[in-house]
Amino acid sequence: MSFQLPKLPYAYDALEPHIDALTMEIHHSKHHNGYTTNLNNAIAGTDLESKDILDILENMDMNNAAVRNNGGGFYNHDLFWKVMSPNGGGAPSGSLAAAIDDAYGSYDAFKEAFSKAAATRFGSGWAWLCVHKGGKVEVCSSANQDNPLMPGIGCGGVPILGLDVWEHAYYLNYQNRRPDYIKAFFNVINWEEVSKRYEENK
């Protein structure tokens, strides 16, 4: 199986002013494309060639840096694009909203926890909202291109929302102001997609 760079579900400029078009274009066509190409090269001629990305991540040999970094990079960005939308923002509803309230007390308290996870992740990495079997949700973060599907990473569970806090995700527009970028992200979250992923994995 050869992995393909997924097409974005919107134009590069669709998330402006929150995420600028040039950042989106470089992030998708260069960074995500690079992870995709390097993942294919890393698994070529191995038994991983026949596996899907979830199987690869969940059974990751954490000492295999090429597959770990590029497999994570491929999956994480695929999720990232899909949980954003030009019509995003607002707040979750339904059973996801109830799970967030149950775990954090309120949507605002969840926003604070998620923002803190993103802001305090030292260096490069991701902030996540994950769902555990049974429907409990939890916020955590991970370094580099790791994610909670990998053995021993983050809070476990299945990521249903992810925020890229690598500098390449925001530096052109926000420079060193990561908190401003995190705040802007809440204006583009596609809660319909996040809720769908919650229902599929709870």
C-alpha positions in Angstrom: 0.0 0.0 0.0 1.3 3.4 -1.0 0.1 6.3 1.1 -1.2 9.4 -0.8 -1.2 13.0 0.2 -4.8 13.7 1.0 -6.5 16.7 -0.7 -7.6 19.5 1.5 -11.4 19.8 1.9 -11.1 23.5 1.3 -8.9 26.1 -0.4 -5.6 27.2 1.1 -7.1 30.7 1.8 -10.3 29.3 3.3 -9.3 29.6 6.9 -8.1 33.2 6.8 -7.7 35.4 8.8 -7.1 32.7 11.4 -4.6 30.6 9.4 -3.1 32.3 6.4 -3.0 30.9 2.9 0.7 30.8 2.5 1.2 28.9 5.8 -1.5 26.4 4.6 0.0 25.9 1.2 3.6 25.3 2.6 2.2 23.2 5.4 0.2 20.9 3.2 2.2 20.8 -0.1 5.7 20.7 1.5 5.5 19.4 5.1 2.7 16.9 4.8 3.8 15.9 1.4 7.3 15.2 2.8 6.0 13.1 5.6 3.9 11.1 3.1 6.8 10.5 0.7 9.2 9.6 3.6 6.7 7.2 5.1 6.3 5.4 1.8 10.1 5.2 1.5 10.4 3.9 5.1 7.9 1.1 4.7 9.0 0.0 1.2 9.9 -3.6 1.0 8.7 -4.3 4.6 5.6 -6.0 6.0 4.3 -2.6 6.9 3.6 -2.0 3.2 0.4 -4.0 3.4 -0.9 -2.3 6.6 -3.1 0.7 7.1 -2.0 3.7 9.0 -3.9 2.9 12.2 -2.3 -0.6 12.3 1.1 0.9 11.8 0.7 3.4 14.6 -1.0 1.2 17.1 1.7 -1.5 16.7 4.6 0.9 16.3 8.2 -0.1 16.9 9.1 3.1 18.8 12.8 2.5 17.9 12.0 2.8 14.2 12.5 6.6 13.9 11.7 6.9 10.2 8.3 5.1 10.5 7.5 6.7 13.9 8.2 10.3 12.7 6.7 10.1 9.2 3.8 7.8 10.1 2.9 10.2 12.8 3.3 13.1 10.6 1.1 11.6 7.9 -1.7 10.7 10.3 -1.5 13.8 12.4 -1.8 16.2 9.5 -4.6 14.2 7.9 -6.6 14.6 11.1 -5.6 18.3 11.5 -7.0 19.4 8.1 -10.3 17.5 8.6 -11.0 18.9 12.1 -10.9 22.5 10.7 -13.4 24.2 8.5 -14.1 27.7 7.1 -17.5 27.4 8.8 -16.0 26.2 12.1 -15.9 27.7 15.5 -18.7 27.8 18.0 -19.0 24.9 20.5 -19.6 21.2 20.4 -23.1 19.8 21.0 -24.8 16.5 21.8 -23.0 13.7 23.4 -19.6 15.2 22.8 -20.6 18.3 24.6 -21.9 16.2 27.5 -18.6 14.2 27.6 -16.6 17.4 27.7 -18.8 18.8 30.5 -18.4 15.6 32.4 -14.6 15.6 32.1 -13.9 19.3 32.5 -17.1 20.9 34.0 -17.7 23.3 31.1 -16.7 24.0 27.5 -14.7 27.1 28.7 -12.8 24.9 31.2 -12.0 22.4 28.4 -10.8 25.3 26.2 -8.5 26.4 29.0 -7.1 22.8 29.5 -6.6 22.3 25.7 -5.0 25.7 25.3 -2.6 25.0 28.2 -1.6 21.7 26.7 -0.8 23.4 23.4 0.9 26.4 25.0 3.1 24.4 27.4 4.2 21.7 25.0 7.9 22.6 24.9 9.4 22.7 21.3 7.5 20.9 18.6 4.4 18.8 19.1 0.7 18.5 19.3 -2.2 19.0 21.6 -5.0 16.4 21.6 -8.5 15.7 22.6 -8.9 11.9 22.8 -11.8 9.6 23.5 -11.5 6.4 25.5 -13.7 3.3 25.1 -16.9 4.1 27.1 -16.9 7.7 25.9 -14.6 9.5 28.4 -12.6 12.3 26.8 -9.2 13.6 27.9 -6.8 16.4 26.8 -3.1 15.7 26.5 -0.1 16.6 24.3 2.8 14.8 22.6 6.2 15.7 21.3 7.3 15.9 17.7 5.0 13.8 15.4 4.0 11.3 18.2 0.3 10.7 18.9 -1.7 8.8 21.5 -2.4 5.9 19.1 1.3 4.9 19.6 2.3 2.7 22.5 2.8 4.7 25.7 2.2 8.1 24.2 0.0 10.9 25.7 -3.3 9.9 27.3 -4.0 6.9 25.0 -7.4 6.6 23.4 -8.2 7.8 19.9 -7.4 11.4 18.9 -10.5 13.2 17.7 -9.1 16.8 17.7 -5.5 17.8 17.2 -3.6 21.1 17.1 -0.2 21.3 15.4 2.1 23.5 17.5 5.2 23.0 15.4 6.5 26.5 14.5 5.9 25.8 10.8 2.2 25.7 11.5 2.0 29.3 12.6 5.3 31.2 12.4 4.7 33.2 9.2 1.6 34.8 10.7 2.1 34.7 14.4 5.9 34.5 14.8 6.5 33.6 18.5 3.0 34.3 19.6 1.8 30.7 20.0 -1.0 31.6 22.4 -2.6 33.9 19.7 -2.5 31.0 17.2 -4.1 28.6 19.7 -6.8 31.2 20.4 -7.4 31.6 16.6 -7.7 27.8 16.2 -11.0 27.7 18.1 -12.5 29.8 15.4 -12.0 27.1 12.8 -12.6 23.9 14.7 -15.1 21.7 12.7 -17.1 20.4 15.7 -19.3 18.4 13.4 -16.3 16.3 12.3 -14.9 16.0 15.8 -18.4 14.8 17.0 -18.5 12.2 14.2 -15.1 10.9 15.3 -16.2 10.8 18.9 -19.3 8.7 18.0 -17.2 6.3 15.9 -14.6 5.7 18.6 -16.4 6.0 22.0 
